[in-house]
């Protein structure tokens, strides 16, 4: 029930909810971290002191900022997600039937996670940084706040990227996409960089913030101890008569940095002397937390400036004397940032190396699979070396196993193909047996009659020997009759020899096929002999039209070509469904540099659905009486043995024309 409910929620709403929830969770995680990362003064938030110096509690400010971010997201995200609105239409779409809409959706699925990752990581950070500079905030503070926002945005971007990839993968499953040619294309190296770079930057930036915060705290405490000890040694148990005397004594103190300064305050907060302007926050913190801080004061929230002070008696007045110091200067920050830049570059360098390494291994496997998909026989059975003991290694091993199976299946397929072709050849021979018997019976009977005629003539000649009534002319007549019978016997035996040659050619096994030279005349002679009986039984007339020189020589396996033409003629005979007195045209012609042998009938024709499958798979319209192997193997033979092609033109109910195209 819950899944059905979730499936009804539009993807853009899911992404919006994910952004808002992610923002709130990250906001909750960073709520206690920001005061530590920005080195807020101790005990300076969510109390009366903060109201006094800042008018609002930290919690109220933080909630207001997060709420503002949520409202901004609710306004901006629908604009960013406008292209995602179409994705909900993607259920059960087929790319072949909804080209424009579906391709647009596919591009969105591929591009959107990448665009959102870069947008969420870069745009808010850049806007905030420029805004802080425009407001003329202190540079170190602006940089630290920018780093914090960047770390939050990078974390949110990774969450949204991962969630959107998950959503869009489900969409692509529904579309049933079978290629990846749409949208932004990233290789493995770039994709790894795209996914790991935000995480790397987040880790380094967050580590920098923690390190900077810890260094600020440690160095601030160290400077406080140093200056506090000097102040105690300089002023404790000493009689001070005037502010000028105190000022002179303070000026004699060896300050750690030229940016450090001295100050003298009255008991009510008036400034008697200061090298630099003291903020209200600085002075208020002194008086509100004097006892608790033990003479340690701080500048404004996120400011690295601190101070050490003690109370002294100046001419009977209780005053505050101190030193204001900067924990980190811009120069210090500029010395640290390049170090982290070097760390980022080193990490990127090794990430690129790892990505290229994995990418190259995947490229090898991809190329091998691509070669196999293109029927490159040189790669079938070849194996790849395993370079790693991980998922890539497992993929390589799986590829090698597939290669073994592929080689085995191809060998089995070849064996089955040879068997099927031999069965088809034998089936064709079975159909020819009746015709062969009829074709041989006629010349045999004729030879038998000629033999009887010769026997009679021999007897007549034998009885005429010594007969005075038989003259030379009679002997010549007998010899002439005998010669006529011999010529007839010779013609009949030649005809029988042609039949035997044609039948023998069709009975040859595939392994004995050879490329030989033959003429158009010889080809048509064999076709005519072998198809004569089938045509006669069906009462179908074969009209042969030769528009080329019959002595034209063709190189190839004449027996295979005869079988192919006979198969086309048999199909044409069967297209008339037993209807007699029909015509089939066998046309031999030359177009450009090709010899075209066409068999044309005027029968039932072939439907578009069947025509699309011809030559691609074994398909038949004869039901249980056909295997579909004839045309399929004919096409394969023409392609393999003649480097030619086969085409079909048909209109259902009006006939069909099969053509064999042979390059000359």
URBEL-V428185 format. One record per pair of residues at least 24 apart in sequence whose ideal C-beta (glycine too) atoms are under 7 Angstrom apart, sorted by the first residue. I is the first residue (numbers start at 1). J is the second residue. D is the distance in whole Angstrom. If there is no record, write none. Layout:
BEGIN
{{I & J & D} {I & J & D}}
END
This chain:
BEGIN
{{10 & 88 & 5} {11 & 84 & 5} {11 & 87 & 5} {11 & 88 & 6} {11 & 167 & 6} {12 & 81 & 4} {12 & 84 & 4} {12 & 85 & 6} {14 & 167 & 6} {15 & 81 & 6} {15 & 84 & 7} {15 & 164 & 6} {16 & 77 & 5} {16 & 81 & 7} {18 & 160 & 6} {18 & 163 & 5} {19 & 73 & 6} {19 & 77 & 6} {19 & 160 & 6} {20 & 70 & 6} {20 & 73 & 6} {22 & 156 & 5} {22 & 159 & 5} {22 & 160 & 7} {23 & 69 & 6} {23 & 70 & 6} {23 & 73 & 6} {23 & 156 & 6} {24 & 66 & 7} {26 & 152 & 5} {26 & 155 & 6} {26 & 156 & 6} {27 & 66 & 4} {30 & 152 & 6} {31 & 62 & 6} {34 & 148 & 6} {36 & 213 & 6} {37 & 148 & 6} {37 & 209 & 5} {37 & 213 & 5} {38 & 144 & 6} {38 & 301 & 7} {38 & 302 & 4} {39 & 213 & 6} {39 & 216 & 5} {39 & 217 & 6} {39 & 302 & 7} {39 & 304 & 7} {40 & 301 & 5} {41 & 285 & 6} {41 & 298 & 4} {43 & 289 & 6} {43 & 292 & 7} {49 & 288 & 5} {52 & 284 & 6} {53 & 280 & 7} {53 & 281 & 5} {53 & 284 & 6} {83 & 108 & 5} {84 & 108 & 6} {84 & 112 & 7} {87 & 171 & 6} {90 & 171 & 5} {90 & 174 & 6} {90 & 175 & 5} {91 & 174 & 5} {92 & 174 & 6} {93 & 175 & 5} {94 & 176 & 7} {95 & 175 & 6} {95 & 177 & 6} {102 & 175 & 6} {103 & 182 & 6} {105 & 175 & 7} {106 & 175 & 7} {106 & 177 & 6} {106 & 182 & 5} {106 & 183 & 7} {107 & 182 & 5} {107 & 183 & 4} {109 & 168 & 4} {109 & 171 & 6} {109 & 172 & 6} {110 & 182 & 6} {110 & 183 & 3} {110 & 184 & 6} {111 & 183 & 5} {111 & 184 & 5} {112 & 164 & 6} {112 & 168 & 7} {113 & 161 & 5} {113 & 164 & 4} {113 & 165 & 5} {113 & 168 & 7} {114 & 184 & 6} {114 & 194 & 7} {116 & 160 & 5} {116 & 161 & 6} {116 & 164 & 6} {117 & 157 & 5} {117 & 161 & 4} {117 & 194 & 7} {117 & 198 & 7} {120 & 153 & 6} {120 & 156 & 6} {120 & 157 & 4} {120 & 160 & 6} {121 & 153 & 5} {121 & 154 & 5} {121 & 157 & 4} {121 & 198 & 6} {124 & 149 & 6} {124 & 153 & 5} {125 & 149 & 5} {125 & 150 & 4} {125 & 153 & 5} {138 & 303 & 7} {139 & 330 & 6} {140 & 304 & 6} {140 & 328 & 7} {140 & 330 & 6} {140 & 333 & 6} {141 & 302 & 5} {141 & 303 & 6} {143 & 333 & 7} {144 & 209 & 7} {144 & 302 & 6} {147 & 205 & 5} {147 & 208 & 7} {147 & 209 & 6} {148 & 209 & 6} {150 & 205 & 6} {151 & 202 & 5} {151 & 205 & 5} {151 & 206 & 5} {151 & 209 & 7} {154 & 198 & 5} {154 & 201 & 6} {154 & 202 & 4} {155 & 202 & 6} {157 & 198 & 6} {158 & 198 & 5} {158 & 199 & 6} {187 & 359 & 6} {188 & 355 & 6} {188 & 358 & 6} {188 & 359 & 4} {188 & 362 & 6} {189 & 352 & 7} {189 & 355 & 4} {189 & 356 & 5} {189 & 359 & 5} {192 & 351 & 7} {192 & 355 & 4} {193 & 351 & 6} {193 & 352 & 7} {193 & 355 & 6} {196 & 351 & 6} {200 & 344 & 7} {200 & 347 & 6} {204 & 340 & 6} {204 & 343 & 6} {204 & 344 & 6} {208 & 340 & 5} {216 & 304 & 6} {216 & 327 & 5} {216 & 328 & 6} {219 & 327 & 5} {220 & 306 & 5} {220 & 327 & 5} {223 & 256 & 7} {223 & 325 & 5} {223 & 327 & 7} {224 & 296 & 5} {224 & 306 & 6} {224 & 308 & 5} {227 & 308 & 4} {227 & 323 & 5} {227 & 325 & 7} {228 & 295 & 6} {228 & 308 & 4} {231 & 308 & 6} {231 & 310 & 5} {231 & 321 & 7} {231 & 322 & 7} {231 & 323 & 7} {232 & 310 & 6} {235 & 310 & 6} {235 & 312 & 5} {235 & 321 & 6} {240 & 312 & 6} {240 & 313 & 6} {240 & 314 & 5} {241 & 315 & 5} {242 & 314 & 7} {242 & 315 & 6} {243 & 272 & 5} {243 & 273 & 6} {243 & 314 & 6} {246 & 312 & 7} {246 & 314 & 6} {246 & 321 & 6} {247 & 273 & 5} {250 & 321 & 7} {256 & 325 & 7} {257 & 325 & 7} {257 & 326 & 6} {259 & 326 & 5} {259 & 329 & 6} {260 & 323 & 6} {260 & 324 & 7} {260 & 325 & 4} {260 & 326 & 7} {261 & 324 & 5} {262 & 323 & 6} {263 & 322 & 6} {263 & 324 & 6} {264 & 319 & 6} {264 & 321 & 6} {265 & 319 & 6} {265 & 320 & 4} {266 & 319 & 6} {267 & 317 & 7} {267 & 318 & 5} {267 & 319 & 6} {272 & 319 & 7} {276 & 324 & 6} {282 & 307 & 7} {286 & 320 & 6} {304 & 328 & 5} {358 & 392 & 6} {361 & 387 & 6} {361 & 392 & 5} {365 & 395 & 6} {365 & 396 & 6} {365 & 399 & 5} {368 & 399 & 7} {372 & 406 & 7} {380 & 406 & 6} {380 & 407 & 6} {380 & 410 & 6} {381 & 407 & 4} {418 & 510 & 6} {420 & 629 & 6} {421 & 510 & 6} {421 & 633 & 6} {422 & 509 & 7} {422 & 510 & 7} {424 & 629 & 5} {424 & 630 & 6} {424 & 633 & 6} {425 & 506 & 7} {425 & 563 & 7} {428 & 506 & 7} {428 & 563 & 6} {428 & 566 & 7} {429 & 506 & 6} {429 & 507 & 6} {431 & 534 & 7} {432 & 503 & 7} {432 & 530 & 6} {434 & 533 & 6} {435 & 530 & 7} {435 & 532 & 6} {435 & 533 & 3} {435 & 534 & 6} {436 & 499 & 6} {436 & 503 & 6} {438 & 533 & 5} {439 & 499 & 5} {439 & 529 & 7} {439 & 532 & 7} {439 & 533 & 6} {440 & 496 & 6} {440 & 499 & 6} {443 & 492 & 4} {443 & 495 & 5} {443 & 496 & 5} {446 & 488 & 7} {446 & 492 & 5} {447 & 489 & 5} {447 & 492 & 5} {450 & 485 & 5} {450 & 488 & 5} {450 & 489 & 5} {453 & 485 & 5} {454 & 482 & 6} {454 & 485 & 5} {457 & 481 & 5} {457 & 482 & 5} {498 & 525 & 7} {498 & 529 & 6} {499 & 529 & 6} {502 & 526 & 4} {502 & 529 & 5} {502 & 530 & 5} {505 & 558 & 7} {505 & 559 & 4} {505 & 562 & 7} {506 & 559 & 6} {506 & 562 & 7} {506 & 563 & 6} {508 & 559 & 6} {513 & 557 & 5} {513 & 559 & 7} {513 & 560 & 6} {514 & 557 & 7} {515 & 555 & 6} {515 & 556 & 6} {515 & 557 & 6} {516 & 558 & 6} {517 & 553 & 5} {517 & 555 & 5} {518 & 554 & 6} {518 & 558 & 4} {519 & 550 & 7} {519 & 551 & 5} {519 & 552 & 6} {519 & 553 & 6} {520 & 546 & 6} {520 & 548 & 6} {520 & 550 & 5} {520 & 552 & 5} {520 & 588 & 6} {521 & 550 & 4} {521 & 551 & 7} {522 & 558 & 7} {523 & 558 & 6} {523 & 561 & 6} {523 & 562 & 7} {526 & 562 & 5} {527 & 562 & 6} {527 & 565 & 5} {527 & 566 & 6} {530 & 562 & 7} {530 & 566 & 6} {531 & 566 & 6} {531 & 569 & 5} {534 & 570 & 7} {534 & 573 & 6} {538 & 573 & 5} {538 & 580 & 7} {539 & 580 & 4} {539 & 581 & 6} {540 & 573 & 5} {540 & 576 & 7} {540 & 582 & 5} {540 & 584 & 6} {541 & 583 & 5} {542 & 569 & 7} {542 & 584 & 5} {542 & 586 & 6} {543 & 583 & 6} {543 & 584 & 7} {543 & 585 & 5} {543 & 586 & 7} {544 & 586 & 5} {545 & 585 & 7} {545 & 587 & 5} {546 & 588 & 5} {547 & 588 & 6} {547 & 589 & 4} {548 & 588 & 6} {548 & 589 & 6} {548 & 590 & 5} {554 & 595 & 7} {554 & 662 & 7} {556 & 641 & 6} {556 & 642 & 5} {557 & 641 & 5} {560 & 637 & 5} {560 & 641 & 6} {564 & 634 & 4} {564 & 637 & 6} {564 & 638 & 7} {564 & 660 & 6} {565 & 597 & 6} {565 & 599 & 7} {567 & 630 & 5} {567 & 634 & 6} {568 & 599 & 4} {568 & 658 & 5} {569 & 599 & 6} {572 & 599 & 6} {572 & 601 & 4} {572 & 603 & 7} {574 & 622 & 7} {575 & 601 & 5} {575 & 603 & 3} {575 & 604 & 5} {575 & 656 & 6} {576 & 603 & 5} {577 & 604 & 7} {593 & 663 & 6} {593 & 664 & 5} {594 & 661 & 5} {594 & 662 & 6} {594 & 663 & 6} {594 & 664 & 7} {595 & 662 & 5} {595 & 664 & 6} {596 & 659 & 6} {596 & 661 & 6} {597 & 659 & 7} {597 & 660 & 5} {598 & 657 & 6} {598 & 658 & 7} {598 & 659 & 4} {599 & 658 & 5} {600 & 655 & 7} {600 & 657 & 4} {601 & 655 & 5} {601 & 656 & 6} {602 & 655 & 4} {603 & 655 & 6} {603 & 656 & 7} {604 & 653 & 6} {605 & 650 & 5} {605 & 651 & 5} {605 & 652 & 4} {605 & 653 & 5} {605 & 654 & 6} {605 & 655 & 6} {605 & 656 & 5} {606 & 650 & 4} {606 & 652 & 7} {606 & 656 & 6} {607 & 652 & 5} {611 & 648 & 6} {611 & 650 & 6} {614 & 648 & 6} {615 & 646 & 6}}
END
